[in-house]
Amino acid sequence: MGSTLLDKLSHRPKHTPVRTPDHKRGLYLGLVPARAARVHGVLPLVLDHDLDVLPEAGRRLTVRRLASYVEDIANRFAAAGVRPGGHAVVCKAPNFDLWLLATALERIGAVPVMLSQHLDSEALGALLDRLDRPHLVTDGPKLRSLTADGVDLAGLTRGVIGVGDAGPGAVALADFEGAAPVRPVLRGLDDPAMITHTSGTTGLPKLVVHTPRTMRSRLRPQLFLLGLMRTRGTVAIHIPFGHSRTFAAMSLCLLQGMPALLVNEGAPDAVAGFFAERRPWLIEALPNSFLAWEELADDPRRPFASVKFFSSTFDAIHPRTVRRLLNASDRRAQFFQIYGQSEVGPAAGRPYYRRFAHRMDGRCVGYPLPGSARVRLVSRDGRRPSQQNPGFIEVRWDGIAKTYHGEQDRYDANLHDGWWRTGDVGYRSAFGCLHMLDREFDAIPGVGSNLEIEDVLLDELAELAEVVVVPGPGSDAVPVVCTHRDEPLDPDRWRAATAGYPQLAAPVQIPLAELPRTATLKTRRVELSRRLKAGLQR
């Protein structure tokens, strides 16, 4: 097909990676942009949104400009009083600012703590209290919300640094433009480098501590997979910009020389236009984003025609979604599903191909990845784990997060002779494929796998946009259903589709917009169950 855009831009051999300097094999996020700029300086990065922190930057960047922005923001943070080793909570409207701010903080040796703006004020206050009086980096709307809800920011933080519309009581980051340059600070391999939080599906989120060593380890399986690819192209990323997975994905794009599309607006029509114009080669997105984009398989703009690889992690992906997306590509596309969690990173995975997608088992999450974790099944009752008697899924490797900040006992409770208990239950097939059936906490006695039932119902009923099986009043297994355009559910079609599941109670239909979600669009099953028991009063 001739030379790629990357070849023309960089005037270097194809896919020249940035050699990872040893630094004892740690990933120092604050150095990634500058290192990448030395090799791939004119590599393009295209956003579908404007930056709050640098509104003049526009939507088309290069890696060289990105590196200069990170350095500039790092200098401003240092001038604002942020110091090496100190915590700086970043909580603002979601866009690519989150990556820029965190990377700049890490460059000066501070520890960015990425908290979703979707957390309510009570939860944010509790998490701030768990930290040692951090700086708070936020925007006007979030700051006004916290102030109105009575959060004691003066007592909980060392100060508030405002981005964009700074808000009352904040020091504006913009006021430090032109601050004196500060040298990068490299902290220890096993020192905290970043803190993210868990989804909070079962209560107050936990603060997950990542180090340069654990973040570098998590790149190994993806580096192996990239090494198998004969050609590369533009990567579209639509995952929360403050999530640890985004920092891994951006590191790979920058250091391996792959142009990136940074997608903030996930509405199907907006995505269709952006992809139709930019033609991505690989798309990484949340499972529920892909679910929402299914309808684009029939869009005349054909936004997925150029896609060679789809990639997803975070949560279960429905087989119907995989089939529709693969069929929407003009290429011999693959859908790569990765099984993992915030605490362990990628642990297992497998590709799906169009030719065999009709036989896809949504519970089969794959095999341990080269360079990644070891995985084992541990019996819950002394009997060998099987499909009928699933066991605990545990993983072991050097990519496991260091601790839960302020909750070491809670972290240690998940470790069993060095093996991390994920909280999921499953089994291995005769061919060694790991099957994840449910979260242990979500399992309903006598039901089997909730996720498997959901997969089957979505396959049988094309009108469903989502279905979630949770315990209702009396611990009955209640399917909560959402339809496309919130159209009424056909009771006859429902009865026919669920004839094989007599354990299910009558369905409860709600608008898709009312389904409680986490920042990564996972359904908050505990909250949904609580609402069912309270008569769906929000």
C-alpha positions as CSV (number, residue, x, y, z in Angstrom):
1,M,0.0,0.0,0.0
2,G,3.0,2.3,-0.1
3,S,4.4,4.5,2.7
4,T,2.2,5.4,5.6
5,L,1.5,8.9,6.8
6,L,3.7,8.2,9.8
7,D,6.6,7.3,7.5
8,K,6.2,10.6,5.6
9,L,5.9,12.6,8.7
10,S,8.8,11.1,10.6
11,H,11.3,10.3,7.7
12,R,12.3,7.3,9.7
13,P,11.9,3.5,9.1
14,K,8.5,2.1,9.7
15,H,7.3,2.0,13.4
16,T,10.6,3.1,14.9
17,P,10.0,2.6,18.6
18,V,11.5,4.8,21.3
19,R,14.0,2.6,23.1
20,T,13.1,2.4,26.7
21,P,16.0,3.6,28.7
22,D,16.7,1.3,31.6
23,H,15.9,3.5,34.6
24,K,15.7,0.0,36.1
25,R,12.7,-0.6,33.8
26,G,10.2,1.8,35.2
27,L,7.6,3.9,33.3
28,Y,8.0,7.5,34.2
29,L,4.9,9.2,32.7
30,G,6.3,12.7,33.0
31,L,9.2,11.8,30.7
32,V,7.1,10.0,28.0
33,P,6.2,13.0,25.9
34,A,9.7,14.4,25.8
35,R,11.2,11.0,24.9
36,A,8.6,10.5,22.2
37,A,9.2,14.0,20.8
38,R,12.9,13.2,20.1
39,V,11.9,10.4,17.7
40,H,8.3,11.1,16.6
41,G,8.1,14.9,17.1
42,V,5.7,15.6,14.2
43,L,3.4,12.6,14.9
44,P,-0.2,13.9,14.8
45,L,-2.7,13.8,17.6
46,V,-6.2,14.9,16.8
47,L,-8.9,15.7,19.5
48,D,-12.6,16.0,19.0
49,H,-12.8,18.7,21.8
50,D,-11.0,21.7,23.1
51,L,-8.7,21.7,26.2
52,D,-9.8,23.7,29.2
53,V,-6.3,24.1,30.4
54,L,-5.0,25.4,27.1
55,P,-8.0,26.6,25.0
56,E,-5.7,28.2,22.5
57,A,-4.0,24.8,21.7
58,G,-6.7,23.8,19.2
59,R,-7.6,20.2,18.2
60,R,-4.6,19.2,16.1
61,L,-1.4,18.7,18.0
62,T,2.0,17.1,17.4
63,V,3.9,15.1,19.9
64,R,6.5,17.9,20.0
65,R,3.9,20.5,20.9
66,L,2.4,18.0,23.4
67,A,5.7,17.6,25.1
68,S,6.1,21.4,25.4
69,Y,2.7,21.8,26.9
70,V,3.4,19.1,29.5
71,E,6.7,20.9,30.4
72,D,4.9,24.3,30.6
73,I,2.1,23.0,32.9
74,A,4.6,21.2,35.1
75,N,6.5,24.4,35.6
76,R,3.2,26.2,36.5
77,F,2.4,23.5,39.1
78,A,5.8,23.9,40.7
79,A,5.3,27.7,40.8
80,A,1.9,27.1,42.5
81,G,3.6,25.2,45.3
82,V,3.1,21.5,44.3
83,R,6.2,19.6,45.5
84,P,7.8,16.2,44.8
85,G,6.1,13.4,46.7
86,G,3.0,15.5,47.4
87,H,-0.5,14.3,46.4
88,A,-2.4,16.4,43.9
89,V,-6.0,15.4,43.3
90,V,-7.2,16.0,39.8
91,C,-11.0,16.2,39.5
92,K,-12.6,18.2,36.7
93,A,-14.8,17.9,33.6
94,P,-13.6,14.9,31.6
95,N,-11.4,15.6,28.6
96,F,-7.8,15.2,27.5
97,D,-6.8,17.8,30.1
98,L,-6.8,15.0,32.7
99,W,-3.9,13.2,30.9
100,L,-2.0,16.5,30.5
101,L,-2.4,17.6,34.1
102,A,-1.5,14.2,35.5
103,T,1.6,13.8,33.3
104,A,2.8,17.3,34.2
105,L,2.4,16.5,37.9
106,E,4.3,13.3,37.6
107,R,7.1,15.2,35.7
108,I,7.8,17.2,38.9
109,G,7.7,14.2,41.1
110,A,4.2,14.8,42.5
111,V,1.7,12.0,42.8
112,P,-1.5,12.7,40.7
113,V,-4.6,11.3,42.3
114,M,-7.2,10.9,39.5
115,L,-10.8,11.2,40.9
116,S,-13.8,11.1,38.6
117,Q,-16.0,14.2,38.6
118,H,-18.9,11.8,38.6
119,L,-18.2,11.0,42.3
120,D,-20.6,12.8,44.6
121,S,-19.4,15.4,47.0
122,E,-19.7,13.1,50.0
123,A,-17.5,10.4,48.4
124,L,-15.0,13.1,47.2
125,G,-14.7,14.5,50.7
126,A,-14.1,11.1,52.2
127,L,-11.4,10.3,49.6
128,L,-9.7,13.7,50.2
129,D,-9.7,13.0,53.9
130,R,-7.9,9.7,53.2
131,L,-5.0,11.6,51.6
132,D,-2.5,13.9,53.4
133,R,-4.0,17.3,52.7
134,P,-3.4,17.2,48.9
135,H,-3.6,20.0,46.5
136,L,-6.9,19.9,44.6
137,V,-6.8,20.6,40.8
138,T,-10.3,21.3,39.6
139,D,-12.5,23.6,37.5
140,G,-15.2,26.1,38.4
141,P,-18.3,23.9,38.1
142,K,-16.9,21.1,40.3
143,L,-15.4,23.6,42.8
144,R,-18.8,25.4,43.2
145,S,-20.5,22.0,43.6
146,L,-18.2,20.9,46.4
147,T,-18.5,24.3,48.1
148,A,-22.3,24.3,47.9
149,D,-22.3,20.8,49.4
150,G,-20.3,21.9,52.4
151,V,-17.1,20.1,51.7
152,D,-14.4,21.5,54.0
153,L,-11.8,22.2,51.3
154,A,-9.8,24.5,53.6
155,G,-9.3,21.7,56.1
156,L,-8.9,18.8,53.6
157,T,-6.5,20.4,51.1
158,R,-3.3,22.5,51.0
159,G,-5.0,24.7,48.4
160,V,-7.1,24.6,45.2
161,I,-5.6,25.1,41.8
162,G,-8.2,26.1,39.2
163,V,-8.3,25.1,35.5
164,G,-10.2,27.3,33.1
165,D,-12.9,29.0,35.0
166,A,-11.1,28.7,38.3
167,G,-14.0,29.3,40.6
168,P,-14.2,30.9,44.1
169,G,-11.1,30.5,46.3
170,A,-8.9,28.9,43.7
171,V,-5.5,30.0,42.4
172,A,-5.7,30.0,38.6
173,L,-3.2,27.8,36.9
174,A,-3.2,30.3,34.0
175,D,-1.7,32.9,36.4
176,F,1.6,31.0,36.4
177,E,2.1,31.2,32.6
178,G,5.9,31.7,31.9
179,A,6.9,30.1,35.2
180,A,10.6,29.2,35.6
181,P,11.7,25.9,34.1
182,V,11.9,23.0,36.6
183,R,14.0,19.8,36.1
184,P,12.1,16.5,35.9
185,V,12.1,14.5,39.1
186,L,12.5,10.7,39.0
187,R,11.3,9.0,42.1
188,G,12.0,5.4,43.2
189,L,10.9,2.4,41.1
190,D,8.5,1.3,43.8
191,D,7.4,4.8,45.0
192,P,3.8,5.9,44.3
193,A,3.7,7.5,40.9
194,M,-0.1,7.7,40.4
195,I,-3.3,6.9,42.2
196,T,-6.5,6.0,40.5
197,H,-9.7,4.7,42.0
198,T,-11.8,1.6,41.6
199,S,-15.2,1.8,40.0
200,G,-17.0,2.0,43.4
201,T,-19.8,-0.5,42.3
202,T,-20.0,-1.8,45.9
203,G,-19.4,1.4,47.9
204,L,-16.8,4.0,48.4
205,P,-14.0,3.6,45.8
206,K,-10.6,2.3,46.8
207,L,-7.5,4.4,46.0
208,V,-5.2,2.2,43.8
209,V,-1.5,3.0,44.0
210,H,0.6,2.5,40.9
211,T,4.4,2.7,40.7
212,P,6.9,3.2,37.8
213,R,7.6,-0.6,38.1
214,T,3.9,-1.7,37.9
215,M,3.0,0.7,35.1
216,R,6.0,-0.5,33.0
217,S,5.1,-4.1,33.6
218,R,1.6,-3.6,32.3
219,L,3.0,-2.5,28.9
220,R,4.7,-5.9,28.3
221,P,1.7,-7.8,26.9
222,Q,0.7,-5.0,24.6
223,L,4.2,-4.5,23.4
224,F,4.3,-8.2,22.5
225,L,1.0,-8.0,20.6
226,L,2.1,-4.8,18.7
227,G,5.3,-6.7,17.8
228,L,3.1,-9.3,15.9
229,M,1.5,-6.6,13.8
230,R,3.0,-6.1,10.3
231,T,1.5,-2.7,9.8
232,R,0.2,0.0,12.1
233,G,-2.1,3.0,11.8
234,T,-4.1,5.6,13.6
235,V,-5.4,4.6,17.1
236,A,-8.7,6.0,18.4
237,I,-9.0,6.1,22.2
238,H,-12.3,6.5,23.9
239,I,-11.8,5.6,27.5
240,P,-11.9,7.9,30.6
241,F,-8.8,10.1,30.3
242,G,-8.1,9.8,34.0
243,H,-8.1,6.0,34.0
244,S,-4.8,4.1,34.4
245,R,-5.6,2.3,31.1
246,T,-5.5,5.6,29.2
247,F,-2.0,6.3,30.5
248,A,-0.8,2.9,29.2
249,A,-2.5,3.4,25.9
250,M,-1.0,6.9,25.4
251,S,2.4,5.7,26.4
252,L,2.2,3.0,23.7
253,C,1.0,5.4,21.0
254,L,3.7,8.0,21.8
255,L,6.6,5.6,22.3
256,Q,5.7,3.3,19.4
257,G,4.9,6.1,16.9
258,M,1.2,5.6,16.3
259,P,-1.0,8.7,15.5
260,A,-3.9,9.0,17.9
261,L,-7.5,10.2,17.8
262,L,-8.6,11.3,21.3
263,V,-12.3,11.0,21.6
264,N,-14.3,12.6,24.3
265,E,-17.8,12.8,22.8
266,G,-19.2,9.3,22.7
267,A,-22.6,10.0,21.2
268,P,-23.0,7.7,18.2
269,D,-23.7,10.5,15.7
270,A,-20.6,12.5,16.8
271,V,-18.4,9.3,16.7
272,A,-19.7,8.4,13.3
273,G,-18.7,11.8,11.8
274,F,-15.3,11.8,13.5
275,F,-14.3,8.3,12.5
276,A,-15.7,8.7,9.0
277,E,-13.4,11.6,8.5
278,R,-10.3,10.3,10.3
279,R,-10.5,6.5,9.5
280,P,-9.0,4.8,12.5
281,W,-7.0,1.6,12.2
282,L,-7.6,0.5,15.8
283,I,-10.3,1.6,18.3
284,E,-10.1,1.1,22.0
285,A,-13.3,1.9,23.9
286,L,-15.4,0.8,26.8
287,P,-17.7,-2.2,26.3
288,N,-20.8,-0.1,26.8
289,S,-19.5,2.5,24.3
290,F,-19.2,-0.2,21.7
291,L,-22.7,-1.4,22.7
292,A,-24.0,2.1,22.1
293,W,-22.2,2.2,18.7
294,E,-23.8,-1.0,17.4
295,E,-26.3,1.1,15.5
296,L,-23.5,2.6,13.5
297,A,-22.9,-0.7,11.8
298,D,-25.7,0.4,9.4
299,D,-24.7,4.0,9.2
300,P,-24.1,5.2,5.5
301,R,-21.0,7.0,6.6
302,R,-19.5,3.6,7.5
303,P,-17.3,4.8,10.4
304,F,-15.8,1.4,11.1
305,A,-14.9,0.5,7.5
306,S,-11.2,1.1,8.0
307,V,-10.9,-0.6,11.4
308,K,-8.5,-3.6,11.6
309,F,-8.6,-4.0,15.4
310,F,-11.3,-3.3,18.0
311,S,-10.0,-3.6,21.6
312,S,-11.9,-3.5,24.9
313,T,-11.4,-4.2,28.6
314,F,-13.0,-3.0,31.9
315,D,-16.2,-5.2,31.7
316,A,-17.9,-8.0,29.8
317,I,-18.5,-7.5,26.1
318,H,-21.7,-8.9,24.6
319,P,-21.3,-11.3,21.6
320,R,-23.9,-9.4,19.6
321,T,-21.8,-6.2,19.9
322,V,-18.7,-8.0,18.7
323,R,-20.4,-9.5,15.6
324,R,-22.0,-6.3,14.5
325,L,-18.8,-4.3,14.7
326,L,-16.7,-6.9,12.9
327,N,-19.3,-7.0,10.1
328,A,-19.1,-3.2,9.8
329,S,-15.4,-3.3,8.8
330,D,-14.1,-3.7,5.2
331,R,-11.0,-5.4,6.5
332,R,-10.2,-8.8,8.0
333,A,-10.9,-7.3,11.4
334,Q,-10.3,-8.7,14.9
335,F,-12.0,-7.8,18.1
336,F,-9.5,-8.2,21.0
337,Q,-11.0,-8.7,24.4
338,I,-8.8,-8.2,27.4
339,Y,-9.7,-9.3,30.9
340,G,-8.3,-7.4,33.8
341,Q,-9.0,-4.8,36.5
342,S,-7.6,-1.6,37.9
343,E,-5.5,-3.4,40.5
344,V,-3.9,-6.0,38.1
345,G,-4.0,-4.5,34.6
346,P,-4.3,-6.9,31.7
347,A,-4.4,-10.5,32.8
348,A,-5.9,-12.5,30.0
349,G,-7.2,-12.0,26.5
350,R,-8.2,-13.4,23.1
351,P,-9.1,-12.2,19.6
352,Y,-12.4,-12.9,17.9
353,Y,-12.7,-13.0,14.1
354,R,-15.7,-12.4,11.9
355,R,-15.6,-15.9,10.5
356,F,-16.1,-17.5,14.0
357,A,-17.9,-14.7,15.8
358,H,-21.2,-16.5,15.5
359,R,-19.8,-19.1,17.9
360,M,-18.5,-16.6,20.4
361,D,-19.0,-17.4,24.1
362,G,-19.2,-14.1,26.0
363,R,-18.0,-15.8,29.2
364,C,-14.7,-16.9,27.5
365,V,-12.2,-14.1,28.3
366,G,-9.2,-15.8,26.9
367,Y,-5.7,-17.0,27.9
368,P,-2.9,-15.4,29.9
369,L,-1.0,-13.0,27.7
370,P,2.7,-13.3,26.9
371,G,4.6,-11.3,29.5
372,S,1.5,-10.9,31.6
373,A,0.0,-12.5,34.7
374,R,-0.3,-16.1,35.7
375,V,-3.9,-17.0,36.4
376,R,-5.3,-19.7,38.6
377,L,-8.7,-21.0,39.8
378,V,-9.1,-21.6,43.5
379,S,-11.9,-23.8,44.9
380,R,-14.6,-22.1,47.0
381,D,-15.7,-25.4,48.7
382,G,-13.0,-27.9,48.3
383,R,-14.3,-29.3,45.0
384,R,-12.5,-28.7,41.7
385,P,-13.6,-25.5,40.0
386,S,-15.9,-26.2,37.0
387,Q,-18.7,-24.5,35.1
388,Q,-21.2,-25.8,37.7
389,N,-19.0,-25.0,40.6
390,P,-16.9,-21.9,39.7
391,G,-13.8,-21.0,41.6
392,F,-12.1,-17.8,42.6
393,I,-10.0,-16.2,39.8
394,E,-6.6,-15.2,41.1
395,V,-3.6,-13.6,39.3
396,R,0.1,-13.1,40.1
397,W,2.7,-10.9,38.5
398,D,4.7,-7.7,38.9
399,G,2.0,-5.5,37.4
400,I,-0.3,-5.7,40.4
401,A,-0.8,-2.3,42.0
402,K,1.3,-1.7,45.1
403,T,-1.5,-1.0,47.6
404,Y,-4.7,0.7,48.4
405,H,-3.8,4.1,49.8
406,G,-4.8,4.3,53.5
407,E,-6.3,0.7,53.4
408,Q,-3.3,-1.7,53.6
409,D,-5.3,-4.3,55.5
410,R,-8.0,-4.3,52.8
411,Y,-5.3,-4.7,50.2
412,D,-3.6,-7.5,52.1
413,A,-6.9,-9.3,52.4
414,N,-6.9,-9.9,48.7
415,L,-3.5,-11.5,48.6
416,H,-3.1,-15.2,49.1
417,D,0.5,-16.3,49.1
418,G,1.3,-13.7,46.5
419,W,-1.8,-14.3,44.4
420,W,-4.3,-11.5,44.0
421,R,-8.0,-12.5,44.3
422,T,-9.9,-10.5,41.6
423,G,-13.4,-10.9,43.1
424,D,-14.6,-12.7,40.0
425,V,-15.6,-16.4,39.8
426,G,-15.1,-18.7,36.9
427,Y,-13.5,-21.9,35.5
428,R,-11.2,-23.1,32.7
429,S,-12.5,-25.0,29.7
430,A,-11.0,-28.2,28.5
431,F,-8.8,-26.2,26.2
432,G,-7.5,-23.9,29.0
433,C,-9.7,-20.9,28.2
434,L,-10.6,-18.8,31.2
435,H,-14.3,-18.3,31.6
436,M,-15.5,-15.5,33.9
437,L,-19.0,-16.1,35.0
438,D,-19.8,-13.3,37.5
439,R,-18.4,-11.0,40.2
440,E,-18.6,-13.0,43.4
441,F,-20.5,-10.2,45.0
442,D,-23.1,-10.2,42.1
443,A,-23.8,-13.9,42.0
444,I,-27.4,-14.9,42.7
445,P,-28.0,-18.4,44.2
446,G,-29.7,-20.7,41.8
447,V,-29.3,-18.5,38.7
448,G,-26.1,-19.6,37.2
449,S,-24.2,-16.8,35.4
450,N,-26.0,-13.4,35.3
451,L,-23.7,-12.3,32.5
452,E,-24.3,-15.4,30.4
453,I,-28.1,-14.8,30.7
454,E,-27.6,-11.2,29.7
455,D,-25.6,-12.2,26.6
456,V,-28.3,-14.7,25.5
457,L,-31.1,-12.2,25.9
458,L,-29.3,-9.5,24.0
459,D,-28.7,-12.0,21.2
460,E,-32.4,-13.0,21.1
461,L,-33.9,-9.5,21.4
462,A,-32.4,-7.0,19.0
463,E,-34.6,-4.3,20.5
464,L,-32.7,-4.4,23.8
465,A,-30.1,-1.7,24.4
466,E,-29.1,-3.3,27.7
467,V,-30.2,-5.9,30.2
468,V,-28.9,-6.4,33.7
469,V,-29.9,-9.2,36.0
470,V,-29.7,-8.2,39.7
471,P,-31.3,-9.3,43.0
472,G,-34.6,-7.7,43.6
473,P,-37.1,-7.8,46.5
474,G,-36.9,-11.2,48.1
475,S,-33.6,-11.8,46.4
476,D,-35.4,-12.8,43.2
477,A,-33.3,-12.5,40.0
478,V,-34.8,-9.4,38.3
479,P,-33.9,-8.5,34.7
480,V,-33.8,-4.7,34.3
481,V,-34.2,-4.0,30.6
482,C,-33.6,-0.9,28.5
483,T,-34.7,-0.7,24.9
484,H,-33.5,1.3,21.9
485,R,-35.3,4.7,22.0
486,D,-37.0,3.5,25.2
487,E,-39.7,1.8,23.2
488,P,-42.1,-0.5,25.1
489,L,-40.9,-4.1,25.6
490,D,-43.0,-6.7,23.6
491,P,-44.2,-9.1,26.3
492,D,-44.7,-12.0,23.9
493,R,-41.1,-11.7,22.5
494,W,-39.8,-11.5,26.1
495,R,-41.6,-14.6,27.2
496,A,-40.3,-16.6,24.2
497,A,-36.7,-15.4,24.8
498,T,-36.8,-16.2,28.5
499,A,-38.6,-19.6,28.3
500,G,-35.4,-21.3,29.3
501,Y,-34.8,-19.2,32.4
502,P,-37.7,-19.9,34.8
503,Q,-35.6,-18.5,37.6
504,L,-36.0,-15.0,36.3
505,A,-38.7,-12.7,37.7
506,A,-40.8,-10.4,35.6
507,P,-38.7,-7.8,33.8
508,V,-38.5,-4.2,35.0
509,Q,-38.1,-1.7,32.1
510,I,-36.4,1.7,32.7
511,P,-35.0,4.3,30.3
512,L,-31.4,3.7,29.4
513,A,-30.5,7.2,30.8
514,E,-31.6,6.1,34.2
515,L,-29.3,3.1,34.5
516,P,-26.8,3.9,37.2
517,R,-23.3,3.8,35.8
518,T,-19.7,4.2,37.0
519,A,-17.1,6.5,35.3
520,T,-16.2,3.6,33.0
521,L,-19.9,3.0,32.2
522,K,-20.2,-0.2,34.2
523,T,-23.6,-0.7,35.6
524,R,-23.7,-0.1,39.4
525,R,-25.4,-3.3,40.1
526,V,-25.6,-2.9,43.9
527,E,-27.2,0.6,43.4
528,L,-29.6,-0.8,40.8
529,S,-30.6,-3.6,43.2
530,R,-31.1,-1.1,46.0
531,R,-33.4,1.0,43.7
532,L,-35.4,-2.1,42.8
533,K,-35.9,-2.9,46.5
534,A,-36.9,0.8,47.1
535,G,-39.4,0.7,44.2
536,L,-36.9,2.4,41.7
537,Q,-37.0,5.6,43.7
538,R,-33.8,7.5,42.8
